[in-house]
């Protein structure tokens, strides 16, 4: 049995929950208080979730966990089978982590300052909002970002969904930034349909 640590509303936890659900893998979730991450730190030596424990092995970082699950449980696949397509999926996830997430992360940090740089905040917000056009185009004649449901959808859905779906009790500042600047407002029909489609997928 896989044991996994999580906190409420974690986007990175949802990435892994979608992957586990897709593969039909059971997991024993350990709910952790966001203000006391001692169990996570004791298990992995760091405080970020999710963290997996499998047969004495500890795997941290959502992207690393997705790769680990694919190697250990390759069927049904989460990555395309063709080598070139698989490489494209990995490139997308790397781009999403290193490039797409930069503006909302920086914007969250900037707005937390006593005196935010309004020009910088505006530029970051504009860059984040502008990314909706890219995803809308990617979904032209596709049900999922790369055609079939893949790791690309698992990696991006927990963030992009805030353009359409959110819960009032989710007061995480980063998520509020996503809500404010990703709102679809009926202007991104393919993206909205994709969010609803992925939201129907099983989660562990």
C-alpha positions in Angstrom: 0.0 0.0 0.0 1.2 3.5 -0.9 1.1 6.1 1.9 1.0 9.8 0.9 1.1 13.0 2.8 -1.2 15.9 1.8 -2.6 19.2 2.9 -6.0 20.8 1.9 -6.3 22.4 -1.5 -2.7 21.6 -2.6 -2.4 21.9 -6.4 0.6 19.5 -6.4 -1.3 16.9 -4.3 -4.1 17.0 -6.9 -1.6 16.3 -9.6 -0.7 13.1 -7.9 -4.3 12.3 -6.9 -5.3 12.5 -10.6 -2.4 10.2 -11.7 -3.2 7.6 -9.0 -6.9 7.7 -10.0 -6.1 7.3 -13.6 -4.0 4.2 -12.8 -6.4 2.8 -10.3 -3.9 2.8 -7.5 -5.1 2.8 -3.9 -3.4 5.1 -1.5 -3.5 5.7 2.2 -3.6 9.5 2.6 -2.2 11.2 5.6 -3.7 14.6 6.2 -1.3 17.1 7.5 -1.9 20.5 9.2 -0.5 23.2 6.8 0.8 25.0 9.9 2.5 22.0 11.4 4.3 19.9 8.7 6.4 17.9 11.2 5.1 14.6 9.8 6.2 15.6 6.3 9.6 16.8 7.5 10.2 13.7 9.5 9.3 11.5 6.5 11.2 13.3 3.8 13.5 15.9 5.3 11.6 18.8 3.7 8.1 20.4 4.1 6.5 20.3 0.7 3.7 18.0 -0.2 2.9 15.5 -1.7 5.3 12.9 -0.3 4.9 9.2 -1.1 6.1 6.3 1.0 6.3 3.0 -0.8 8.0 -0.1 0.7 10.3 2.0 2.7 11.1 4.3 -0.2 10.3 8.0 0.0 9.5 10.1 -3.1 9.0 13.8 -2.8 8.1 16.5 -5.5 5.0 16.0 -7.6 6.8 15.8 -10.9 9.2 13.1 -9.6 6.2 11.2 -8.1 4.4 11.3 -11.5 7.5 9.8 -13.2 7.9 7.2 -10.4 4.3 6.1 -10.7 4.7 5.7 -14.5 7.8 3.5 -14.1 6.3 1.4 -11.3 2.7 1.2 -12.8 3.0 1.7 -16.6 -0.5 0.5 -17.4 -2.6 2.5 -18.1 0.0 4.9 -19.3 0.1 8.5 -18.3 2.9 9.4 -20.7 2.6 8.8 -24.5 4.2 5.5 -25.7 6.0 6.9 -28.7 9.4 8.2 -27.7 9.0 11.6 -29.4 5.5 12.2 -28.0 6.8 11.1 -24.5 9.6 13.7 -24.8 7.0 16.3 -25.8 5.0 15.5 -22.6 8.1 15.9 -20.4 9.0 19.2 -22.1 5.5 20.5 -21.5 5.6 19.6 -17.8 9.0 21.2 -17.5 7.8 24.3 -19.2 4.7 24.5 -17.0 6.8 24.2 -13.9 9.6 26.5 -14.8 7.9 29.1 -17.0 4.1 29.1 -16.6 4.2 29.0 -12.8 6.7 31.9 -12.6 4.3 34.8 -13.0 1.7 33.7 -10.4 4.4 32.7 -7.9 6.1 36.1 -8.4 2.8 38.0 -8.3 1.9 36.3 -5.0 5.2 37.2 -3.5 5.1 40.8 -4.8 1.5 41.5 -3.5 2.6 40.2 -0.1 5.1 43.0 0.3 4.2 46.1 2.3 4.8 48.2 -0.8 4.3 46.1 -4.0 5.7 47.3 -7.2 2.5 48.0 -9.1 4.1 48.1 -12.5 5.7 44.7 -11.9 2.5 43.3 -10.5 0.5 44.5 -13.5 3.0 42.9 -15.9 2.9 39.6 -14.1 -0.9 39.6 -14.0 -1.1 40.4 -17.7 1.4 37.5 -18.5 -0.7 35.1 -16.4 -4.0 36.1 -18.0 -2.5 36.0 -21.5 -1.6 32.3 -21.1 -5.2 31.4 -21.4 -5.0 32.0 -25.2 -2.2 29.5 -25.5 -4.2 26.7 -23.8 -7.3 27.6 -25.7 -5.3 27.1 -29.0 -3.7 23.8 -27.8 -7.2 22.4 -27.3 -8.3 23.1 -30.9 -9.8 19.7 -32.1 -8.4 18.0 -29.0 -10.1 16.8 -25.9 -6.9 17.0 -23.9 -3.8 19.1 -24.1 -1.7 16.6 -26.0 -4.6 14.7 -27.6 -5.1 11.9 -25.1 -5.3 12.3 -21.3 -1.6 12.5 -20.2 0.7 13.8 -17.5 0.3 17.2 -19.2 -3.3 17.4 -18.0 -2.4 16.1 -14.5 0.3 18.7 -14.2 -1.7 21.7 -15.4 -5.3 21.1 -14.4 -5.0 21.8 -10.7 -3.8 25.3 -11.6 -5.8 26.2 -14.7 -9.1 25.0 -13.1 -9.2 28.1 -11.0 -10.3 30.0 -14.1 -13.6 28.2 -13.6 -13.8 26.1 -10.4 -12.9 27.1 -6.9 -14.2 26.7 -3.3 -14.9 29.6 -1.0 -13.1 28.0 1.9 -9.9 27.9 -0.2 -8.2 31.1 1.0 -4.7 30.3 -0.2 -3.3 33.6 -1.6 -1.7 31.9 -4.6 -5.0 30.3 -5.5 -6.8 33.6 -5.2 -4.3 35.0 -7.7 -5.2 32.2 -10.1 -8.9 32.8 -9.6 -8.6 36.5 -10.2 -6.4 36.4 -13.4 -7.5 33.1 -15.0 -11.3 33.7 -15.0 -12.7 32.3 -18.3 -15.8 34.5 -18.3 -17.3 32.5 -21.2 -14.5 33.6 -23.5 -12.5 30.3 -23.5 -15.0 27.6 -24.5 -12.4 24.9 -25.2 -10.5 25.6 -22.0 -13.7 25.6 -20.0 -14.8 22.3 -21.6 -11.4 20.8 -20.8 -11.6 21.8 -17.2 -15.0 20.2 -16.8 -13.8 17.1 -18.7 -10.7 16.6 -16.5 -12.7 17.3 -13.4 -14.7 14.2 -14.1 -11.6 12.0 -13.9 -11.2 9.8 -10.9 -8.9 11.0 -8.1 -7.3 8.7 -5.5 
